[in-house]
Amino acid sequence: MAASESAECVRPFVSRRFWLLPSKSWASSPMFFTQRDAREALTQLTQRELEIARCVAEGLSNADIARQLFLGEATVKTHLTRATSRLGVNRVQLALLVDRAG
């Protein structure tokens, strides 16, 4: 990314205007999902992925999740990677989905 492009990306924040990346729709963000939508999205996860996603929503680190569930930290990371990839979200968005699902 060229410096001029970077400046264009930062400018809306400096001027306190909000903007969206053209490739993303605000409506697809987990924070705008209904409880039913969130629950439906989470049905795509395995039981273990859902269990780990719930731990993420509680704010636990990978190491904490591993200790709590008696797993290796690499195993936790693998489950999280699969879950976030399957749902097309990042860790924070996954936590939002779990929270929204109730």
ZADREN-500739 format. One line per 5 residues: their letters; for each residue x, y, z of N, C-alpha, C, O, CB. Coordinates in nm, 4 decimals, decimal comma. Atoms other than C-alpha are relative to their C-alpha. Glycine has a CB too. Example, Ala and Ser with C-alpha at 12.3 -4.5 7.8 and 13.67 -1.06 7.14 Angstrom:
BEGIN
as> 0,0890/-0,1190/0,0000/1,2300/-0,4500/0,7800/0,0900/0,1200/0,0000/0,1936/0,1181/0,0665/-0,0992/0,0027/0,1246; -0,0820/-0,1190/-0,0060/1,3670/-0,1060/0,7140/-0,0770/0,1090/0,0730/-0,0261/0,2198/0,0899/0,0414/0,0462/-0,1415
! end
This chain:
BEGIN
maase> 0,0852/-0,1165/0,0000/0,0000/0,0000/0,0000/0,0902/0,1234/0,0000/0,1818/0,1351/0,0814/-0,0971/-0,0005/0,1225; -0,0781/-0,1231/0,0104/0,1415/0,3347/-0,0999/-0,0360/0,0941/0,1143/-0,1428/0,0835/0,1745/-0,0239/0,0689/-0,1364; 0,0216/-0,0943/-0,1102/0,1751/0,6149/0,1529/-0,1265/0,0817/-0,0219/-0,1999/0,1083/0,0733/0,1206/0,0934/0,0153; 0,1197/-0,0796/0,0266/-0,0978/0,8166/-0,0204/-0,1269/-0,0810/0,0266/-0,2272/-0,0264/0,0725/0,0007/0,0507/-0,1448; 0,1151/0,0853/-0,0282/-0,3352/0,5194/0,0054/-0,0200/-0,0140/0,1503/-0,1330/-0,0122/0,1990/0,0179/-0,1385/-0,0646
saecv> 0,0084/0,0094/-0,1458/-0,2542/0,4821/0,3742/-0,0627/0,1259/0,0578/-0,1470/0,1186/0,1472/0,1391/-0,0229/0,0611; 0,0536/-0,1271/-0,0481/-0,3296/0,8493/0,4294/-0,1504/0,0081/-0,0251/-0,2251/0,0578/0,0592/0,0717/0,1179/-0,0680; 0,1425/-0,0005/0,0318/-0,6662/0,8094/0,2580/-0,0786/-0,0901/0,0946/-0,1935/-0,0604/0,1274/-0,0219/-0,0442/-0,1442; 0,0672/0,0913/-0,0930/-0,7512/0,5188/0,4893/-0,0129/0,0605/0,1386/-0,1120/0,0365/0,2076/0,0754/-0,1320/0,0083; -0,0026/-0,0570/-0,1339/-0,6646/0,7128/0,8027/-0,0847/0,1271/0,0090/-0,1405/0,1577/0,1143/0,1434/0,0300/0,0413
rpfvs> 0,0689/-0,1294/0,0000/-0,8273/1,0408/0,7040/-0,1404/-0,0049/0,0614/-0,1726/0,0836/0,1406/-0,0096/0,0515/-0,1409; 0,1336/0,0013/-0,0617/-1,1869/0,9362/0,7953/0,0034/-0,0108/0,1514/-0,0837/0,0435/0,2195/-0,0805/-0,1139/-0,0552; -0,0099/0,0117/-0,1448/-1,0740/0,8442/1,1448/0,0416/0,1326/0,0625/-0,0097/0,1729/0,1669/0,0993/-0,1098/0,0379; -0,0482/-0,1280/-0,0509/-0,8922/1,1702/1,1937/-0,1125/0,1025/-0,0012/-0,1254/0,1825/0,0915/0,1196/0,0503/-0,0830; 0,1095/-0,0959/0,0106/-1,1954/1,3663/1,0772/-0,1255/-0,0472/0,0739/-0,2300/0,0178/0,0696/-0,0328/0,0252/-0,1463
rrfwl> 0,1071/0,0580/-0,0802/-1,4153/1,1457/1,2998/-0,1212/-0,0415/-0,0834/-0,2338/-0,0425/-0,0335/-0,0428/0,0982/0,1057; 0,1057/0,0560/0,0834/-1,6197/1,0144/1,0079/0,0194/-0,1505/-0,0025/0,1324/-0,1990/0,0028/0,0017/0,0605/-0,1452; -0,0092/0,1447/0,0070/-1,6999/0,6460/0,9903/-0,0003/-0,0438/-0,1452/-0,0574/0,0227/-0,2317/-0,1152/-0,0664/0,0770; -0,0039/0,0539/0,1352/-1,6321/0,4362/0,6848/0,0035/-0,1507/0,0065/0,0394/-0,2090/0,1088/0,1210/0,0538/-0,0780; 0,0002/0,1451/0,0105/-1,6658/0,0782/0,5722/0,0884/-0,0414/-0,1156/0,0954/0,0270/-0,2177/-0,1431/-0,0546/-0,0183
lpsks> -0,0765/0,0521/0,1118/-1,4339/-0,1272/0,3614/-0,0976/-0,0433/-0,1082/-0,2009/-0,1023/-0,0765/0,0916/-0,1181/0,0439; 0,0931/0,0334/0,1070/-1,5955/-0,1766/0,0203/-0,0330/-0,1492/-0,0067/-0,1422/-0,1864/-0,0497/0,0567/0,0447/-0,1316; 0,0223/0,1436/0,0107/-1,5586/-0,5541/0,0446/-0,0854/-0,0559/0,1135/-0,1239/-0,1727/0,1093/0,1320/-0,0714/-0,0031; 0,0772/0,0471/-0,1153/-1,7510/-0,5772/0,3728/-0,1302/0,0787/0,0113/-0,1346/0,1988/-0,0153/0,0825/0,0129/0,1305; 0,1283/-0,0645/-0,0243/-2,1116/-0,5020/0,4472/-0,0228/0,0074/0,1504/0,0016/-0,0903/0,2213/-0,1160/-0,0767/-0,0706
wassp> 0,0246/-0,0128/-0,1432/-2,2047/-0,3695/0,7897/-0,1033/-0,1010/0,0456/-0,0989/-0,1467/0,1598/-0,0457/0,1416/0,0345; 0,1057/0,0931/-0,0373/-2,5058/-0,5988/0,7860/0,0522/-0,1412/0,0250/-0,0136/-0,2201/0,0929/-0,1054/-0,0033/-0,1077; -0,0540/0,1350/-0,0198/-2,2832/-0,9075/0,7773/0,0831/-0,0104/0,1274/0,1312/-0,1187/0,1609/0,0847/-0,0405/-0,1197; -0,0758/0,0013/-0,1242/-2,1072/-0,8101/1,0991/-0,0801/-0,0694/0,1094/-0,2002/-0,0455/0,1227/0,0369/0,1432/0,0426; 0,0723/0,0699/-0,1071/-2,1939/-1,0361/1,3950/-0,0716/0,0923/0,0970/-0,1705/0,0519/0,1580/0,0948/-0,0858/0,0764
mfftq> 0,0660/-0,0886/-0,0949/-2,2842/-0,7328/1,6027/-0,1394/0,0411/-0,0483/-0,2188/0,0939/0,0296/0,0856/0,1238/0,0240; 0,1311/-0,0345/0,0535/-2,5849/-0,6811/1,3723/-0,0878/-0,1233/-0,0195/-0,1989/-0,1115/-0,0711/0,0153/0,0738/-0,1316; 0,0776/0,1228/0,0115/-2,7031/-1,0443/1,3812/-0,1097/-0,0011/0,1058/-0,0920/0,0507/0,2160/0,0912/-0,1244/0,0143; 0,1026/0,0256/-0,1000/-3,0276/-1,1302/1,5522/0,0428/-0,1229/0,0793/0,1349/-0,1941/0,0395/-0,1411/-0,0204/-0,0659; -0,0335/0,1177/-0,0806/-3,0173/-1,3948/1,8224/-0,0196/-0,1267/-0,0829/0,0613/-0,2192/-0,0755/-0,0867/-0,0053/0,1289
rdare> 0,0272/0,1175/0,0837/-3,1705/-1,6432/1,5776/0,1087/-0,0193/-0,1046/0,1530/-0,1319/-0,1269/-0,1363/0,0133/-0,0686; -0,1072/0,0081/0,0988/-2,9103/-1,5624/1,3094/0,1287/-0,0524/0,0627/0,1974/-0,1367/0,0050/0,0244/0,1371/-0,0635; -0,1229/0,0412/-0,0684/-2,6272/-1,6055/1,5586/-0,0058/-0,1475/0,0359/0,0914/-0,2206/0,0167/0,0228/0,0844/0,1265; 0,0141/0,1415/-0,0348/-2,7612/-1,9382/1,6816/0,0116/-0,0887/-0,1229/0,0737/-0,1949/-0,1183/-0,1337/-0,0247/0,0694; -0,0080/0,0771/0,1242/-2,8011/-2,0602/1,3254/0,1437/-0,0081/-0,0507/0,1882/-0,1139/-0,0953/-0,0902/0,0622/-0,1074
altql> -0,1402/-0,0016/0,0444/-2,4454/-1,9561/1,2370/0,0834/-0,0971/0,0827/0,1689/-0,1677/0,0293/0,0589/0,1424/0,0100; -0,0797/0,0850/-0,0882/-2,3075/-2,1414/1,5384/-0,0284/-0,1489/-0,0186/0,0497/-0,2322/0,0274/-0,0251/0,0381/0,1433; 0,0280/0,1419/0,0256/-2,4729/-2,4668/1,4284/0,1009/-0,0607/-0,0969/0,1100/-0,1829/-0,1089/-0,1415/-0,0169/-0,0554; -0,1024/0,0482/0,0932/-2,1946/-2,4914/1,1698/0,1237/-0,0530/0,0725/0,2076/-0,1194/0,0117/0,0403/0,1117/-0,0953; -0,1173/0,0397/-0,0769/-1,9423/-2,5550/1,4483/-0,0178/-0,1387/0,0612/-0,1295/-0,1819/0,0895/0,0282/0,1022/0,1095
tqrel> 0,0031/0,1256/-0,0737/-1,8512/-2,8879/1,6030/-0,0225/0,0317/0,1474/-0,0107/0,1470/0,1890/0,1320/-0,0814/-0,0207; 0,0207/-0,0211/-0,1440/-1,9265/-2,9359/1,9723/0,1252/0,0578/0,0660/0,1153/0,1481/0,1491/-0,0391/-0,1323/0,0684; -0,1252/-0,0489/-0,0596/-1,5594/-2,8804/2,0617/0,0265/0,1439/-0,0423/0,0673/0,2258/0,0400/0,1189/-0,0902/-0,0407; -0,0199/-0,1380/0,0468/-1,5357/-2,5663/1,8452/-0,0936/0,0949/0,0736/-0,0539/0,2053/0,1108/-0,0231/0,0102/-0,1526; 0,0965/-0,0834/-0,0713/-1,8493/-2,4308/2,0110/0,0411/0,0186/0,1456/0,0287/0,1279/0,2009/-0,1401/-0,0617/-0,0078
eiarc> -0,0471/-0,0074/-0,1389/-1,7129/-2,5106/2,3561/0,1150/0,1004/0,0119/0,1192/0,1807/0,1051/0,0453/-0,1397/0,0498; -0,1133/-0,0920/-0,0002/-1,3933/-2,3238/2,2742/-0,0464/0,1420/-0,0321/0,0037/0,2381/0,0263/0,1067/-0,0455/-0,1013; 0,0541/-0,1324/0,0331/-1,5885/-2,0356/2,1172/-0,0647/0,0639/0,1228/-0,0539/0,1848/0,1431/-0,1028/-0,0104/-0,1149; 0,0608/-0,0527/-0,1228/-1,7802/-1,9990/2,4434/0,1070/0,0491/0,0975/0,0887/0,1495/0,1663/-0,0872/-0,1077/0,0674; -0,1111/-0,0438/-0,0853/-1,4519/-1,9773/2,6307/0,0589/0,1318/-0,0507/0,0945/0,2193/0,0282/0,1098/-0,1085/0,0056
vaegl> -0,0485/-0,1253/0,0601/-1,3348/-1,7073/2,3889/-0,0931/0,1143/0,0385/-0,0477/0,2238/0,0716/0,0098/-0,0125/-0,1553; 0,0985/-0,1027/-0,0353/-1,6571/-1,5163/2,4580/0,0108/0,0415/0,1462/-0,0282/0,1523/0,1830/-0,1409/-0,0502/-0,0288; -0,0223/-0,0330/-0,1417/-1,5712/-1,5305/2,8286/0,1284/0,0798/0,0194/0,1574/0,1264/0,1296/0,0053/-0,1279/0,0844; -0,1226/-0,0781/-0,0065/-1,2441/-1,3572/2,7475/0,1238/-0,0799/0,0347/0,2269/-0,0218/0,0684/-0,0160/0,1077/0,0983; -0,1154/0,0827/-0,0337/-1,0129/-1,6525/2,8083/0,1026/-0,0012/-0,1134/0,0668/0,0041/-0,2311/-0,0446/-0,1426/0,0318
snadi> -0,1075/0,0130/0,0981/-0,6778/-1,6735/2,6335/0,0075/-0,1451/-0,0459/-0,0536/-0,2328/0,0153/0,1365/0,0465/0,0595; -0,0177/0,1371/0,0474/-0,5785/-1,9817/2,4333/0,0597/-0,0876/0,1097/0,0180/-0,2020/0,1279/0,0896/-0,0027/-0,1248; -0,0641/0,0759/-0,1080/-0,3580/-2,0918/2,7232/-0,1009/-0,0333/0,1099/-0,1021/-0,1451/0,1614/0,1184/0,0794/0,0589; 0,1019/0,0230/-0,1026/-0,6451/-2,0513/2,9716/-0,1021/-0,1037/-0,0459/-0,1441/-0,1894/0,0318/-0,0708/0,1313/0,0352; 0,0953/0,0968/0,0549/-0,8819/-2,2432/2,7437/0,0608/-0,1393/0,0035/-0,0051/-0,2359/0,0419/-0,0406/0,0379/-0,1448
arqlf> -0,0690/0,1297/0,0010/-0,6263/-2,5217/2,7061/0,0014/-0,0607/0,1398/-0,0259/-0,1796/0,1559/0,1444/0,0154/-0,0528; -0,0025/0,0502/-0,1382/-0,5908/-2,5521/3,0853/-0,1394/-0,0434/0,0457/-0,1558/-0,1488/0,1071/0,0552/0,1078/0,0953; 0,1368/0,0276/-0,0450/-0,9649/-2,5419/3,1456/-0,0568/-0,1268/-0,0646/-0,1283/-0,2033/0,0001/-0,0906/0,1192/-0,0313; 0,0575/0,1133/0,0728/-1,0470/-2,8036/2,8802/0,0958/-0,1187/-0,0111/0,0660/-0,2174/-0,0783/-0,0415/0,0442/-0,1383; -0,1006/0,1073/0,0011/-0,7366/-3,0190/2,9340/0,0439/-0,0345/-0,1432/0,0475/-0,1509/-0,1831/-0,0558/-0,1260/0,0697
lgeat> -0,0470/0,0133/0,1379/-0,6133/-2,9630/2,5787/0,1352/0,0668/-0,0136/0,1758/0,1450/0,0723/-0,1012/0,0614/-0,0997; -0,1219/-0,0732/0,0317/-0,2871/-2,8539/2,4260/-0,0367/0,1340/-0,0599/-0,1412/0,1478/-0,1236/0,0899/-0,0802/-0,0965; 0,0262/-0,1328/0,0541/-0,2650/-2,4891/2,3320/-0,0088/-0,0034/-0,1526/-0,0887/0,0696/-0,2112/0,1090/0,0979/0,0445; 0,0043/0,0122/0,1462/-0,1971/-2,5882/1,9685/-0,1344/-0,0569/-0,0453/-0,1858/-0,0192/-0,1506/0,1156/-0,0895/-0,0504; 0,1313/0,0578/0,0331/-0,5185/-2,7918/1,9682/-0,1085/0,1067/0,0080/-0,1969/0,1133/-0,0775/-0,0337/-0,1175/0,0950
vkthl> 0,0955/-0,1103/-0,0142/-0,7149/-2,4920/2,0932/0,0110/0,0916/-0,1211/-0,0902/0,1305/-0,1795/0,0253/0,0796/0,1316; -0,0207/-0,0886/0,1138/-0,5615/-2,2777/1,8210/-0,0547/-0,0620/-0,1287/-0,1131/0,0078/-0,2116/0,1489/0,0320/-0,0158; 0,0514/0,0687/0,1192/-0,6488/-2,5381/1,5566/-0,1527/0,0081/-0,0046/-0,2102/0,0389/-0,1090/0,0458/-0,1482/-0,0017; 0,1463/-0,0074/-0,0049/-1,0136/-2,5500/1,6698/-0,0485/0,1427/-0,0270/-0,1472/0,1622/-0,0979/-0,0518/-0,0486/0,1370; 0,0394/-0,1396/0,0227/-1,0333/-2,1696/1,6755/0,0184/0,0393/-0,1458/-0,0665/0,1070/-0,2038/0,0813/0,0939/0,0899
trats> -0,0259/-0,0315/0,1413/-0,8790/-2,1411/1,3302/-0,1088/-0,0602/-0,0885/-0,1580/0,0051/-0,1806/0,1394/-0,0524/-0,0434; 0,1055/0,0653/0,0788/-1,1298/-2,3889/1,1907/-0,1351/0,0692/0,0202/-0,2097/0,0898/-0,0755/-0,0110/-0,1489/0,0384; 0,1281/-0,0650/-0,0297/-1,4233/-2,2197/1,3633/-0,0094/0,1370/-0,0659/-0,1100/0,1693/-0,1290/-0,0191/0,0137/0,1511; 0,0038/-0,1344/0,0585/-1,3326/-1,8687/1,2534/0,0001/-0,0070/-0,1530/-0,0652/0,0733/-0,2196/0,1199/0,0835/0,0493; -0,0030/0,0171/0,1454/-1,2570/-1,9879/0,9013/-0,1367/-0,0449/-0,0515/-0,1859/0,0077/-0,1513/0,1084/-0,1022/-0,0403
rlgvn> 0,1304/0,0528/0,0414/-1,5837/-2,1802/0,8747/-0,1065/0,1091/0,0013/-0,1928/0,1133/-0,0864/-0,0424/-0,1156/0,0915; 0,1007/-0,1051/-0,0128/-1,7846/-1,8776/0,9887/0,0390/0,1290/-0,0709/-0,0438/0,2186/-0,0875/-0,0253/0,0287/0,1452; -0,0455/-0,1220/0,0673/-1,5740/-1,6169/0,8088/0,0103/0,1194/0,0930/-0,0193/0,2326/0,0545/-0,0926/0,0334/-0,1128; -0,0115/-0,1065/-0,1004/-1,5097/-1,4175/1,1258/0,1378/-0,0055/0,0648/0,2134/-0,1006/0,0446/-0,1115/-0,0128/0,1078; -0,1223/0,0030/-0,0800/-1,2181/-1,3236/1,3482/-0,0367/-0,0342/0,1445/-0,1535/-0,0579/0,1750/0,0758/0,1369/-0,0077
rvqla> 0,0215/0,0406/-0,1394/-1,1789/-1,4010/1,7187/-0,1017/0,0888/0,0718/-0,1880/0,0388/0,1438/0,1318/0,0024/0,0756; 0,0918/-0,0938/-0,0652/-1,3624/-1,0892/1,8364/-0,1415/-0,0201/-0,0529/-0,2373/-0,0215/0,0243/0,0455/0,1461/-0,0224; 0,1315/0,0215/0,0593/-1,6483/-1,1462/1,5933/-0,0604/-0,1327/0,0463/-0,1816/-0,1427/0,0653/0,0096/0,0033/-0,1528; 0,0473/0,1277/-0,0515/-1,6717/-1,5079/1,7091/-0,0571/0,0182/0,1408/-0,1628/-0,0361/0,1729/0,1143/-0,1041/0,0008; 0,0492/-0,0273/-0,1358/-1,7086/-1,3867/2,0680/-0,1325/0,0746/-0,0048/-0,2224/0,0467/0,0746/0,1036/0,0814/0,0800
llvdr> 0,1259/-0,0739/0,0153/-1,9798/-1,1438/1,9557/-0,1143/-0,0928/-0,0412/-0,2260/-0,0812/0,0092/0,0163/0,1122/-0,1037; 0,1018/0,0964/0,0421/-2,1670/-1,4243/1,7811/-0,0483/-0,0851/0,1165/-0,1686/-0,1034/0,1351/0,0546/-0,0897/-0,1101; 0,0360/0,0823/-0,1144/-2,1581/-1,6430/2,0896/-0,0830/0,0806/0,0995/-0,1837/0,0328/0,1517/0,1261/-0,0559/0,0681; 0,0734/-0,0870/-0,0923/-2,2712/-1,3543/2,3061/-0,1405/0,0284/-0,0510/-0,2372/0,0244/0,0250/0,0753/0,1314/0,0210; 0,1305/-0,0308/0,0590/-2,5524/-1,2667/2,0680/-0,0923/-0,1225/0,0022/-0,2135/-0,1092/0,0189/0,0175/0,0504/-0,1445
ag> 0,0796/0,1230/0,0013/-2,6668/-1,6299/2,0522/-0,0607/-0,0303/0,1369/-0,1619/-0,0996/0,1484/0,0861/-0,1175/-0,0453; 0,0513/0,0167/-0,1359/-2,7144/-1,6234/2,4274/0,0376/-0,1244/0,0701/-0,0021/-0,1451/0,1847/-0,1412/0,0070/-0,0015
! end
